[in-house]
Amino acid sequence: MRYLVLLLCFLFTLNCSLNKVTNIHGVKFIDKKYDLIVLNKSNKNDVRKLIGPPSSVSKFDNTWFYIERKKKNQSILKLGRKKIYSNNIIVVKFNNNGIVSNKDFLNLENMNDIKVEEKITNKKFGQK
């Protein structure tokens, strides 16, 4: 009986939170800020004031990347593993004058999956 009470107390403390914990990495509410960037009108200073400093900057051309990733805890049976349920990226390209020339919004649905080649290489030698 004593062990049963301890077990119930243990399970109760594990499940006392009804809301799952969400970890956010990067810029919050990036999808709403994307709509405020105006093509051929906004410049680097406007984008920096609106969203903040970029998460990453391209070394080859004037491209800035902004990232937002949300992870949520799964059930207790998954032993604390987190699942990505939101992964948003804004890609902002600037022309030589620092004006926005192109902007893209990527999320989980339109990101590319990497395909791995399935062919098997046959060997031309054998063991004798």
Accessible surface in RSA format (square Angstrom, percent):
REM  Atomic radii and reference values for relative SASA: ProtOr
REM  Chains: A
REM  Algorithm: Lee & Richards
REM  Probe-radius: 1.40
REM  Slices: 20
REM RES _ NUM      All-atoms   Total-Side   Main-Chain    Non-polar    All polar
REM                ABS   REL    ABS   REL    ABS   REL    ABS   REL    ABS   REL
RES MET A   1   177.55  91.9 133.57  88.4  43.99 104.7 118.06 100.4  59.49  78.8
RES ARG A   2   190.51  80.0 182.07  92.8   8.44  20.1  66.04  90.3 124.48  75.4
RES TYR A   3   179.75  83.9 175.84 100.0   3.90  10.2 128.03  96.2  51.72  63.8
RES LEU A   4    94.06  52.4  89.22  63.8   4.84  12.2  92.28  64.8   1.78   4.8
RES VAL A   5    74.25  48.9  73.65  66.7   0.59   1.4  74.22  64.5   0.03   0.1
RES LEU A   6   107.25  59.7 103.07  73.7   4.19  10.5 103.35  72.6   3.90  10.5
RES LEU A   7    93.14  51.9  89.21  63.8   3.93   9.9  92.72  65.1   0.42   1.1
RES LEU A   8   104.33  58.1 100.51  71.9   3.82   9.6 100.87  70.8   3.45   9.3
RES CYS A   9    69.22  52.4  64.78  72.2   4.45  10.4  24.59  62.3  44.64  48.1
RES PHE A  10   117.75  58.9 112.59  69.7   5.16  13.4 117.21  71.1   0.55   1.6
RES LEU A  11    76.77  42.8  76.20  54.5   0.57   1.4  76.45  53.7   0.32   0.8
RES PHE A  12   147.27  73.7 141.08  87.4   6.19  16.1 146.77  89.0   0.50   1.4
RES THR A  13    86.69  61.7  73.25  74.3  13.45  32.0  65.30  87.7  21.39  32.3
RES LEU A  14    86.92  48.4  61.30  43.9  25.62  64.4  63.35  44.5  23.58  63.4
RES ASN A  15    88.00  60.7  72.28  69.8  15.72  37.9  28.51  68.6  59.48  57.5
RES CYS A  16    85.23  64.5  57.79  64.5  27.44  64.5  20.79  52.7  64.44  69.5
RES SER A  17    75.37  63.7  50.07  66.8  25.30  58.3  44.09  93.9  31.28  43.8
RES LEU A  18   171.07  95.3 138.53  99.1  32.54  81.8 141.11  99.1  29.96  80.6
RES ASN A  19   124.67  86.0 114.47 110.6  10.20  24.6  30.78  74.1  93.89  90.7
RES LYS A  20   112.96  55.1  91.11  55.9  21.85  52.0  65.13  58.6  47.83  50.9
RES VAL A  21    87.86  57.8  80.60  73.0   7.26  17.5  86.11  74.8   1.74   4.7
RES THR A  22    52.06  37.0  27.08  27.4  24.98  59.5  18.71  25.1  33.35  50.4
RES ASN A  23    60.13  41.5  55.13  53.3   5.00  12.0  24.69  59.4  35.44  34.3
RES ILE A  24    72.76  41.4  37.79  28.2  34.97  84.3  38.21  27.5  34.55  93.8
RES HIS A  25   123.79  67.7 120.71  83.9   3.08   7.9  74.70  77.0  49.08  57.1
RES GLY A  26    44.92  55.4   0.00   N/A  44.92  55.4  16.62  45.6  28.29  63.4
RES VAL A  27    24.71  16.3  19.97  18.1   4.74  11.4  24.71  21.5   0.00   0.0
RES LYS A  28   117.35  57.2 113.20  69.5   4.15   9.9  56.79  51.1  60.56  64.5
RES PHE A  29   113.88  57.0 112.10  69.4   1.78   4.6 113.38  68.7   0.50   1.4
RES ILE A  30     0.00   0.0   0.00   0.0   0.00   0.0   0.00   0.0   0.00   0.0
RES ASP A  31    68.73  48.1  62.86  62.6   5.88  13.9  17.81  41.9  50.92  50.8
RES LYS A  32   135.83  66.3 128.89  79.1   6.94  16.5  87.32  78.6  48.51  51.7
RES LYS A  33    56.43  27.5  56.35  34.6   0.08   0.2  30.27  27.2  26.16  27.9
RES TYR A  34    42.72  19.9  42.72  24.3   0.00   0.0  24.93  18.7  17.79  21.9
RES ASP A  35   106.27  74.4  82.20  81.8  24.07  56.9  29.22  68.8  77.05  76.8
RES LEU A  36   110.38  61.5  94.27  67.4  16.11  40.5  97.18  68.3  13.20  35.5
RES ILE A  37     3.14   1.8   0.23   0.2   2.90   7.0   1.01   0.7   2.13   5.8
RES VAL A  38    72.63  47.8  69.44  62.9   3.20   7.7  72.63  63.1   0.00   0.0
RES LEU A  39    81.75  45.5  67.74  48.5  14.01  35.2  67.74  47.6  14.01  37.7
RES ASN A  40   118.22  81.5  93.49  90.3  24.73  59.5  27.07  65.2  91.15  88.1
RES LYS A  41   156.45  76.3 139.02  85.3  17.44  41.5  86.40  77.8  70.06  74.6
RES SER A  42    12.80  10.8  11.48  15.3   1.31   3.0   3.10   6.6   9.70  13.6
RES ASN A  43    49.61  34.2  49.61  47.9   0.00   0.0   7.06  17.0  42.55  41.1
RES LYS A  44    67.22  32.8  66.59  40.9   0.63   1.5  32.28  29.1  34.93  37.2
RES ASN A  45    98.06  67.6  96.20  93.0   1.86   4.5  14.26  34.3  83.80  81.0
RES ASP A  46    65.44  45.8  60.01  59.7   5.43  12.8  18.76  44.1  46.69  46.6
RES VAL A  47     0.99   0.7   0.54   0.5   0.45   1.1   0.99   0.9   0.00   0.0
RES ARG A  48   110.97  46.6 105.73  53.9   5.24  12.5  42.16  57.6  68.81  41.7
RES LYS A  49   177.12  86.4 141.01  86.5  36.10  86.0  94.42  85.0  82.70  88.1
RES LEU A  50    56.42  31.4  38.68  27.7  17.73  44.6  44.32  31.1  12.10  32.6
RES ILE A  51    14.86   8.5   0.00   0.0  14.86  35.8   1.48   1.1  13.38  36.3
RES GLY A  52    14.83  18.3   0.00   N/A  14.83  18.3  14.56  40.0   0.27   0.6
RES PRO A  53    98.60  71.9  90.46  82.5   8.14  29.6  90.46  74.7   8.14  50.6
RES PRO A  54    24.45  17.8   6.70   6.1  17.74  64.5   6.70   5.5  17.74 110.3
RES SER A  55    58.88  49.8  17.31  23.1  41.57  95.8  21.14  45.0  37.74  52.9
RES SER A  56    54.58  46.1  47.10  62.9   7.48  17.2  25.70  54.7  28.88  40.5
RES VAL A  57    79.12  52.1  62.15  56.3  16.97  40.9  62.17  54.0  16.95  46.0
RES SER A  58    27.13  22.9  12.13  16.2  15.00  34.6  12.30  26.2  14.84  20.8
RES LYS A  59   191.76  93.6 154.54  94.8  37.22  88.6 102.48  92.2  89.28  95.1
RES PHE A  60   197.89  99.0 162.09 100.4  35.79  93.1 166.53 101.0  31.36  89.7
RES ASP A  61    77.24  54.1  63.25  63.0  13.99  33.1  42.94 101.0  34.31  34.2
RES ASN A  62    56.23  38.8  48.90  47.3   7.33  17.6   3.18   7.7  53.05  51.3
RES THR A  63     4.54   3.2   4.54   4.6   0.00   0.0   3.76   5.1   0.77   1.2
RES TRP A  64    13.46   5.4  13.46   6.5   0.00   0.0   7.26   3.9   6.20  10.1
RES PHE A  65    60.98  30.5  60.98  37.8   0.00   0.0  60.98  37.0   0.00   0.0
RES TYR A  66     0.00   0.0   0.00   0.0   0.00   0.0   0.00   0.0   0.00   0.0
RES ILE A  67    50.84  28.9  50.84  37.9   0.00   0.0  50.84  36.6   0.00   0.0
RES GLU A  68     2.51   1.4   2.51   1.9   0.00   0.0   0.00   0.0   2.51   2.1
RES ARG A  69    82.42  34.6  81.94  41.8   0.48   1.1   4.88   6.7  77.54  47.0
RES LYS A  70    44.67  21.8  44.67  27.4   0.00   0.0   3.22   2.9  41.45  44.2
RES LYS A  71    73.75  36.0  73.53  45.1   0.22   0.5  18.47  16.6  55.28  58.9
RES LYS A  72    77.22  37.7  76.89  47.2   0.33   0.8  25.19  22.7  52.03  55.4
RES ASN A  73    41.44  28.6  39.60  38.3   1.84   4.4   8.35  20.1  33.09  32.0
RES GLN A  74    53.40  29.9  40.46  29.6  12.95  30.8  17.21  36.6  36.19  27.4
RES SER A  75    53.33  45.1  44.29  59.1   9.04  20.8  42.97  91.5  10.36  14.5
RES ILE A  76    79.15  45.0  62.56  46.6  16.60  40.0  68.63  49.4  10.52  28.6
RES LEU A  77   156.03  86.9 132.06  94.5  23.98  60.3 134.88  94.7  21.15  56.9
RES LYS A  78    94.43  46.1  92.40  56.7   2.03   4.8  40.22  36.2  54.21  57.7
RES LEU A  79   152.73  85.1 122.04  87.3  30.69  77.2 130.60  91.7  22.14  59.6
RES GLY A  80    52.49  64.7   0.00   N/A  52.49  64.7  32.97  90.5  19.52  43.7
RES ARG A  81   155.52  65.3 148.69  75.8   6.83  16.3  57.46  78.5  98.07  59.4
RES LYS A  82    94.73  46.2  65.25  40.0  29.48  70.2  35.92  32.3  58.81  62.6
RES LYS A  83   123.65  60.3 119.97  73.6   3.68   8.8  67.06  60.4  56.59  60.3
RES ILE A  84    63.97  36.4  51.69  38.5  12.28  29.6  51.69  37.2  12.28  33.3
RES TYR A  85    96.26  44.9  73.82  42.0  22.44  58.4  63.34  47.6  32.92  40.6
RES SER A  86    19.80  16.7  15.94  21.3   3.86   8.9  13.37  28.5   6.43   9.0
RES ASN A  87    16.11  11.1  15.55  15.0   0.56   1.3   0.00   0.0  16.11  15.6
RES ASN A  88    17.56  12.1  17.56  17.0   0.00   0.0   0.00   0.0  17.56  17.0
RES ILE A  89    35.52  20.2  35.52  26.5   0.00   0.0  35.52  25.6   0.00   0.0
RES ILE A  90     0.00   0.0   0.00   0.0   0.00   0.0   0.00   0.0   0.00   0.0
RES VAL A  91    18.94  12.5  17.63  16.0   1.32   3.2  17.63  15.3   1.32   3.6
RES VAL A  92     0.00   0.0   0.00   0.0   0.00   0.0   0.00   0.0   0.00   0.0
RES LYS A  93    81.82  39.9  81.82  50.2   0.00   0.0  31.03  27.9  50.79  54.1
RES PHE A  94    12.71   6.4   0.00   0.0  12.71  33.1   0.00   0.0  12.71  36.4
RES ASN A  95    58.69  40.5  49.90  48.2   8.79  21.2  30.52  73.5  28.16  27.2
RES ASN A  96   150.29 103.6 117.76 113.8  32.54  78.3  30.21  72.7 120.08 116.1
RES ASN A  97   129.48  89.3  97.17  93.9  32.30  77.8  22.38  53.9 107.10 103.5
RES GLY A  98    11.35  14.0   0.00   N/A  11.35  14.0  10.66  29.3   0.69   1.5
RES ILE A  99    48.20  27.4  48.20  35.9   0.00   0.0  48.20  34.7   0.00   0.0
RES VAL A 100     0.08   0.1   0.00   0.0   0.08   0.2   0.00   0.0   0.08   0.2
RES SER A 101    53.52  45.2  33.33  44.5  20.19  46.5  23.47  50.0  30.05  42.1
RES ASN A 102    62.79  43.3  62.37  60.3   0.42   1.0  12.96  31.2  49.82  48.2
RES LYS A 103    38.20  18.6  28.54  17.5   9.65  23.0  17.07  15.4  21.13  22.5
RES ASP A 104    62.02  43.4  60.05  59.8   1.97   4.7  10.14  23.9  51.88  51.7
RES PHE A 105    51.45  25.7  37.64  23.3  13.81  35.9  37.64  22.8  13.81  39.5
RES LEU A 106    60.19  33.5  60.19  43.1   0.00   0.0  60.19  42.3   0.00   0.0
RES ASN A 107    41.61  28.7  41.61  40.2   0.00   0.0   5.57  13.4  36.05  34.8
RES LEU A 108    79.40  44.2  60.64  43.4  18.76  47.2  60.77  42.7  18.63  50.1
RES GLU A 109   149.10  85.6 114.15  86.4  34.95  83.2  70.91 137.2  78.18  63.8
RES ASN A 110    80.99  55.9  58.61  56.6  22.37  53.9  38.89  93.6  42.10  40.7
RES MET A 111    56.89  29.5  38.11  25.2  18.78  44.7  22.89  19.5  34.00  45.0
RES ASN A 112   142.46  98.2 114.39 110.5  28.07  67.6  29.83  71.8 112.62 108.9
RES ASP A 113   120.87  84.7 100.02  99.6  20.85  49.3  24.58  57.9  96.29  96.0
RES ILE A 114   162.01  92.2 134.28 100.0  27.74  66.9 138.77  99.9  23.24  63.1
RES LYS A 115   177.70  86.7 150.65  92.4  27.05  64.4 107.58  96.8  70.11  74.7
RES VAL A 116   115.91  76.3  99.22  89.8  16.69  40.2 102.70  89.2  13.21  35.8
RES GLU A 117   128.30  73.7 102.19  77.3  26.11  62.2  56.63 109.5  71.67  58.5
RES GLU A 118   148.44  85.2 127.61  96.5  20.82  49.6  61.83 119.6  86.60  70.7
RES LYS A 119   175.59  85.7 146.56  89.9  29.03  69.1  96.46  86.8  79.13  84.3
RES ILE A 120   152.02  86.5 125.09  93.2  26.93  64.9 128.88  92.8  23.14  62.8
RES THR A 121   133.27  94.8 105.30 106.7  27.97  66.7  74.87 100.6  58.39  88.3
RES ASN A 122   124.62  85.9 107.50 103.9  17.12  41.2  31.74  76.4  92.88  89.8
RES LYS A 123   143.17  69.8 112.79  69.2  30.38  72.3  76.78  69.1  66.39  70.7
RES LYS A 124   202.70  98.9 162.72  99.8  39.99  95.2 115.74 104.2  86.97  92.6
RES PHE A 125   151.67  75.9 135.58  84.0  16.09  41.9 145.17  88.0   6.50  18.6
RES GLY A 126    54.20  66.8   0.00   N/A  54.20  66.8  25.48  69.9  28.72  64.3
RES GLN A 127   175.05  97.9 139.25 101.8  35.80  85.2  50.17 106.8 124.88  94.7
RES LYS A 128   249.27 121.6 164.76 101.1  84.50 201.2 146.57 131.9 102.70 109.4
END  Absolute sums over single chains surface
CHAIN  1 A    10968.4       9161.3       1807.1       6341.9       4626.6
END  Absolute sums over all chains
TOTAL         10968.4       9161.3       1807.1       6341.9       4626.6
